[in-house]
Amino acid sequence: TLCFGIAAKNLIWGYETISGPRQVGFGIDERVVPERAVQWMTEHHLHGPIYNSHMFGAYLAWAWDGKYIYDGSVTNPEYFLNEYLPFARSQADFDRLVNKYQIQDFLLDRFADSKPILDILTHHPGGKLVFIDDGSLIFSRQP
């Protein structure tokens, strides 16, 4: 009875996850999967190097069939801690890593975990918001 009650509650009112509220339905939840952002990036020939929110990596690898991006190094904890997370640590680390990896574009989710890097990008000279939808943002570095 308890399981049926919880299932009914989730079907009617949805449920909460770490990346935000969910509703039961069909198709892709655009607040979680950057489908429109990927279409926009493809139409505008943004293929890399691209910094992307960690939660988007699997979708990007699938959507682009490995053509433009697949970096399994985030499964290496040392790389993840020393080369990925520092992008959002400080302006100096951001600049160092952007130059090291020649990053021009940033595909970010709109959840709280992206706030530190969003703060850097929105105050960085040359950073420009070029796309926004319910779940994602794309910034481009302008010369």
MODELLER restraints for C-alpha pairs under 7 A, 6 or more apart:
rsr = mdl.restraints
at = mdl.atoms
rsr.add(forms.Gaussian(group=physical.xy_distance, feature=features.Distance(at['CA:11:A'], at['CA:24:A']), mean=5.73, stdev=0.5))
rsr.add(forms.Gaussian(group=physical.xy_distance, feature=features.Distance(at['CA:14:A'], at['CA:22:A']), mean=5.47, stdev=0.5))
rsr.add(forms.Gaussian(group=physical.xy_distance, feature=features.Distance(at['CA:14:A'], at['CA:23:A']), mean=4.31, stdev=0.5))
rsr.add(forms.Gaussian(group=physical.xy_distance, feature=features.Distance(at['CA:14:A'], at['CA:24:A']), mean=6.20, stdev=0.5))
rsr.add(forms.Gaussian(group=physical.xy_distance, feature=features.Distance(at['CA:15:A'], at['CA:21:A']), mean=5.78, stdev=0.5))
rsr.add(forms.Gaussian(group=physical.xy_distance, feature=features.Distance(at['CA:15:A'], at['CA:22:A']), mean=5.35, stdev=0.5))
rsr.add(forms.Gaussian(group=physical.xy_distance, feature=features.Distance(at['CA:15:A'], at['CA:23:A']), mean=6.62, stdev=0.5))
rsr.add(forms.Gaussian(group=physical.xy_distance, feature=features.Distance(at['CA:16:A'], at['CA:22:A']), mean=6.02, stdev=0.5))
rsr.add(forms.Gaussian(group=physical.xy_distance, feature=features.Distance(at['CA:19:A'], at['CA:111:A']), mean=6.56, stdev=0.5))
rsr.add(forms.Gaussian(group=physical.xy_distance, feature=features.Distance(at['CA:30:A'], at['CA:134:A']), mean=6.31, stdev=0.5))
rsr.add(forms.Gaussian(group=physical.xy_distance, feature=features.Distance(at['CA:30:A'], at['CA:135:A']), mean=5.95, stdev=0.5))
rsr.add(forms.Gaussian(group=physical.xy_distance, feature=features.Distance(at['CA:31:A'], at['CA:134:A']), mean=5.10, stdev=0.5))
rsr.add(forms.Gaussian(group=physical.xy_distance, feature=features.Distance(at['CA:31:A'], at['CA:135:A']), mean=3.78, stdev=0.5))
rsr.add(forms.Gaussian(group=physical.xy_distance, feature=features.Distance(at['CA:32:A'], at['CA:135:A']), mean=5.68, stdev=0.5))
rsr.add(forms.Gaussian(group=physical.xy_distance, feature=features.Distance(at['CA:33:A'], at['CA:56:A']), mean=7.00, stdev=0.5))
rsr.add(forms.Gaussian(group=physical.xy_distance, feature=features.Distance(at['CA:34:A'], at['CA:135:A']), mean=6.58, stdev=0.5))
rsr.add(forms.Gaussian(group=physical.xy_distance, feature=features.Distance(at['CA:34:A'], at['CA:136:A']), mean=6.07, stdev=0.5))
rsr.add(forms.Gaussian(group=physical.xy_distance, feature=features.Distance(at['CA:37:A'], at['CA:136:A']), mean=6.87, stdev=0.5))
rsr.add(forms.Gaussian(group=physical.xy_distance, feature=features.Distance(at['CA:47:A'], at['CA:68:A']), mean=5.58, stdev=0.5))
rsr.add(forms.Gaussian(group=physical.xy_distance, feature=features.Distance(at['CA:48:A'], at['CA:68:A']), mean=6.69, stdev=0.5))
rsr.add(forms.Gaussian(group=physical.xy_distance, feature=features.Distance(at['CA:49:A'], at['CA:102:A']), mean=6.56, stdev=0.5))
rsr.add(forms.Gaussian(group=physical.xy_distance, feature=features.Distance(at['CA:49:A'], at['CA:103:A']), mean=5.14, stdev=0.5))
rsr.add(forms.Gaussian(group=physical.xy_distance, feature=features.Distance(at['CA:49:A'], at['CA:104:A']), mean=6.59, stdev=0.5))
rsr.add(forms.Gaussian(group=physical.xy_distance, feature=features.Distance(at['CA:50:A'], at['CA:103:A']), mean=5.70, stdev=0.5))
rsr.add(forms.Gaussian(group=physical.xy_distance, feature=features.Distance(at['CA:50:A'], at['CA:104:A']), mean=6.48, stdev=0.5))
rsr.add(forms.Gaussian(group=physical.xy_distance, feature=features.Distance(at['CA:50:A'], at['CA:105:A']), mean=5.01, stdev=0.5))
rsr.add(forms.Gaussian(group=physical.xy_distance, feature=features.Distance(at['CA:50:A'], at['CA:106:A']), mean=5.66, stdev=0.5))
rsr.add(forms.Gaussian(group=physical.xy_distance, feature=features.Distance(at['CA:51:A'], at['CA:103:A']), mean=6.54, stdev=0.5))
rsr.add(forms.Gaussian(group=physical.xy_distance, feature=features.Distance(at['CA:51:A'], at['CA:105:A']), mean=6.32, stdev=0.5))
rsr.add(forms.Gaussian(group=physical.xy_distance, feature=features.Distance(at['CA:51:A'], at['CA:106:A']), mean=4.70, stdev=0.5))
rsr.add(forms.Gaussian(group=physical.xy_distance, feature=features.Distance(at['CA:51:A'], at['CA:107:A']), mean=6.19, stdev=0.5))
rsr.add(forms.Gaussian(group=physical.xy_distance, feature=features.Distance(at['CA:52:A'], at['CA:106:A']), mean=5.71, stdev=0.5))
rsr.add(forms.Gaussian(group=physical.xy_distance, feature=features.Distance(at['CA:52:A'], at['CA:107:A']), mean=4.58, stdev=0.5))
rsr.add(forms.Gaussian(group=physical.xy_distance, feature=features.Distance(at['CA:52:A'], at['CA:108:A']), mean=5.71, stdev=0.5))
rsr.add(forms.Gaussian(group=physical.xy_distance, feature=features.Distance(at['CA:53:A'], at['CA:107:A']), mean=6.35, stdev=0.5))
rsr.add(forms.Gaussian(group=physical.xy_distance, feature=features.Distance(at['CA:53:A'], at['CA:108:A']), mean=4.96, stdev=0.5))
rsr.add(forms.Gaussian(group=physical.xy_distance, feature=features.Distance(at['CA:53:A'], at['CA:109:A']), mean=6.06, stdev=0.5))
rsr.add(forms.Gaussian(group=physical.xy_distance, feature=features.Distance(at['CA:61:A'], at['CA:69:A']), mean=5.97, stdev=0.5))
rsr.add(forms.Gaussian(group=physical.xy_distance, feature=features.Distance(at['CA:61:A'], at['CA:70:A']), mean=5.43, stdev=0.5))
rsr.add(forms.Gaussian(group=physical.xy_distance, feature=features.Distance(at['CA:73:A'], at['CA:79:A']), mean=6.47, stdev=0.5))
rsr.add(forms.Gaussian(group=physical.xy_distance, feature=features.Distance(at['CA:74:A'], at['CA:80:A']), mean=5.07, stdev=0.5))
rsr.add(forms.Gaussian(group=physical.xy_distance, feature=features.Distance(at['CA:86:A'], at['CA:93:A']), mean=5.92, stdev=0.5))
rsr.add(forms.Gaussian(group=physical.xy_distance, feature=features.Distance(at['CA:86:A'], at['CA:94:A']), mean=6.86, stdev=0.5))
rsr.add(forms.Gaussian(group=physical.xy_distance, feature=features.Distance(at['CA:87:A'], at['CA:93:A']), mean=5.86, stdev=0.5))
rsr.add(forms.Gaussian(group=physical.xy_distance, feature=features.Distance(at['CA:87:A'], at['CA:94:A']), mean=4.42, stdev=0.5))
rsr.add(forms.Gaussian(group=physical.xy_distance, feature=features.Distance(at['CA:87:A'], at['CA:97:A']), mean=6.58, stdev=0.5))
rsr.add(forms.Gaussian(group=physical.xy_distance, feature=features.Distance(at['CA:87:A'], at['CA:117:A']), mean=6.86, stdev=0.5))
rsr.add(forms.Gaussian(group=physical.xy_distance, feature=features.Distance(at['CA:88:A'], at['CA:94:A']), mean=6.45, stdev=0.5))
rsr.add(forms.Gaussian(group=physical.xy_distance, feature=features.Distance(at['CA:88:A'], at['CA:116:A']), mean=5.32, stdev=0.5))
rsr.add(forms.Gaussian(group=physical.xy_distance, feature=features.Distance(at['CA:88:A'], at['CA:117:A']), mean=4.43, stdev=0.5))
rsr.add(forms.Gaussian(group=physical.xy_distance, feature=features.Distance(at['CA:91:A'], at['CA:120:A']), mean=6.32, stdev=0.5))
rsr.add(forms.Gaussian(group=physical.xy_distance, feature=features.Distance(at['CA:104:A'], at['CA:140:A']), mean=5.78, stdev=0.5))
rsr.add(forms.Gaussian(group=physical.xy_distance, feature=features.Distance(at['CA:104:A'], at['CA:141:A']), mean=5.22, stdev=0.5))
rsr.add(forms.Gaussian(group=physical.xy_distance, feature=features.Distance(at['CA:105:A'], at['CA:138:A']), mean=6.94, stdev=0.5))
rsr.add(forms.Gaussian(group=physical.xy_distance, feature=features.Distance(at['CA:105:A'], at['CA:139:A']), mean=5.70, stdev=0.5))
rsr.add(forms.Gaussian(group=physical.xy_distance, feature=features.Distance(at['CA:105:A'], at['CA:140:A']), mean=4.48, stdev=0.5))
rsr.add(forms.Gaussian(group=physical.xy_distance, feature=features.Distance(at['CA:105:A'], at['CA:141:A']), mean=6.32, stdev=0.5))
rsr.add(forms.Gaussian(group=physical.xy_distance, feature=features.Distance(at['CA:106:A'], at['CA:138:A']), mean=5.44, stdev=0.5))
rsr.add(forms.Gaussian(group=physical.xy_distance, feature=features.Distance(at['CA:106:A'], at['CA:139:A']), mean=5.09, stdev=0.5))
rsr.add(forms.Gaussian(group=physical.xy_distance, feature=features.Distance(at['CA:106:A'], at['CA:140:A']), mean=6.41, stdev=0.5))
rsr.add(forms.Gaussian(group=physical.xy_distance, feature=features.Distance(at['CA:107:A'], at['CA:136:A']), mean=6.86, stdev=0.5))
rsr.add(forms.Gaussian(group=physical.xy_distance, feature=features.Distance(at['CA:107:A'], at['CA:137:A']), mean=5.81, stdev=0.5))
rsr.add(forms.Gaussian(group=physical.xy_distance, feature=features.Distance(at['CA:107:A'], at['CA:138:A']), mean=4.65, stdev=0.5))
rsr.add(forms.Gaussian(group=physical.xy_distance, feature=features.Distance(at['CA:107:A'], at['CA:139:A']), mean=6.77, stdev=0.5))
rsr.add(forms.Gaussian(group=physical.xy_distance, feature=features.Distance(at['CA:108:A'], at['CA:114:A']), mean=6.63, stdev=0.5))
rsr.add(forms.Gaussian(group=physical.xy_distance, feature=features.Distance(at['CA:108:A'], at['CA:136:A']), mean=5.51, stdev=0.5))
rsr.add(forms.Gaussian(group=physical.xy_distance, feature=features.Distance(at['CA:108:A'], at['CA:137:A']), mean=5.21, stdev=0.5))
rsr.add(forms.Gaussian(group=physical.xy_distance, feature=features.Distance(at['CA:108:A'], at['CA:138:A']), mean=6.35, stdev=0.5))
rsr.add(forms.Gaussian(group=physical.xy_distance, feature=features.Distance(at['CA:109:A'], at['CA:135:A']), mean=5.73, stdev=0.5))
rsr.add(forms.Gaussian(group=physical.xy_distance, feature=features.Distance(at['CA:109:A'], at['CA:136:A']), mean=4.44, stdev=0.5))
rsr.add(forms.Gaussian(group=physical.xy_distance, feature=features.Distance(at['CA:109:A'], at['CA:137:A']), mean=6.34, stdev=0.5))
rsr.add(forms.Gaussian(group=physical.xy_distance, feature=features.Distance(at['CA:110:A'], at['CA:135:A']), mean=5.29, stdev=0.5))
rsr.add(forms.Gaussian(group=physical.xy_distance, feature=features.Distance(at['CA:110:A'], at['CA:136:A']), mean=5.35, stdev=0.5))
rsr.add(forms.Gaussian(group=physical.xy_distance, feature=features.Distance(at['CA:110:A'], at['CA:137:A']), mean=6.86, stdev=0.5))
rsr.add(forms.Gaussian(group=physical.xy_distance, feature=features.Distance(at['CA:121:A'], at['CA:127:A']), mean=5.71, stdev=0.5))
rsr.add(forms.Gaussian(group=physical.xy_distance, feature=features.Distance(at['CA:126:A'], at['CA:141:A']), mean=5.34, stdev=0.5))
rsr.add(forms.Gaussian(group=physical.xy_distance, feature=features.Distance(at['CA:126:A'], at['CA:142:A']), mean=4.66, stdev=0.5))
rsr.add(forms.Gaussian(group=physical.xy_distance, feature=features.Distance(at['CA:126:A'], at['CA:143:A']), mean=6.16, stdev=0.5))
rsr.add(forms.Gaussian(group=physical.xy_distance, feature=features.Distance(at['CA:127:A'], at['CA:139:A']), mean=6.41, stdev=0.5))
rsr.add(forms.Gaussian(group=physical.xy_distance, feature=features.Distance(at['CA:127:A'], at['CA:140:A']), mean=5.80, stdev=0.5))
rsr.add(forms.Gaussian(group=physical.xy_distance, feature=features.Distance(at['CA:127:A'], at['CA:141:A']), mean=4.59, stdev=0.5))
rsr.add(forms.Gaussian(group=physical.xy_distance, feature=features.Distance(at['CA:127:A'], at['CA:142:A']), mean=6.09, stdev=0.5))
rsr.add(forms.Gaussian(group=physical.xy_distance, feature=features.Distance(at['CA:128:A'], at['CA:139:A']), mean=5.33, stdev=0.5))
rsr.add(forms.Gaussian(group=physical.xy_distance, feature=features.Distance(at['CA:128:A'], at['CA:140:A']), mean=5.36, stdev=0.5))
rsr.add(forms.Gaussian(group=physical.xy_distance, feature=features.Distance(at['CA:128:A'], at['CA:141:A']), mean=6.29, stdev=0.5))
rsr.add(forms.Gaussian(group=physical.xy_distance, feature=features.Distance(at['CA:128:A'], at['CA:142:A']), mean=6.97, stdev=0.5))
rsr.add(forms.Gaussian(group=physical.xy_distance, feature=features.Distance(at['CA:129:A'], at['CA:138:A']), mean=5.98, stdev=0.5))
rsr.add(forms.Gaussian(group=physical.xy_distance, feature=features.Distance(at['CA:129:A'], at['CA:139:A']), mean=4.42, stdev=0.5))
rsr.add(forms.Gaussian(group=physical.xy_distance, feature=features.Distance(at['CA:129:A'], at['CA:140:A']), mean=6.55, stdev=0.5))
rsr.add(forms.Gaussian(group=physical.xy_distance, feature=features.Distance(at['CA:130:A'], at['CA:138:A']), mean=5.72, stdev=0.5))
rsr.add(forms.Gaussian(group=physical.xy_distance, feature=features.Distance(at['CA:130:A'], at['CA:139:A']), mean=5.63, stdev=0.5))
rsr.add(forms.Gaussian(group=physical.xy_distance, feature=features.Distance(at['CA:130:A'], at['CA:140:A']), mean=6.62, stdev=0.5))
rsr.add(forms.Gaussian(group=physical.xy_distance, feature=features.Distance(at['CA:131:A'], at['CA:137:A']), mean=5.60, stdev=0.5))
rsr.add(forms.Gaussian(group=physical.xy_distance, feature=features.Distance(at['CA:131:A'], at['CA:138:A']), mean=4.97, stdev=0.5))
rsr.add(forms.Gaussian(group=physical.xy_distance, feature=features.Distance(at['CA:132:A'], at['CA:138:A']), mean=6.51, stdev=0.5))
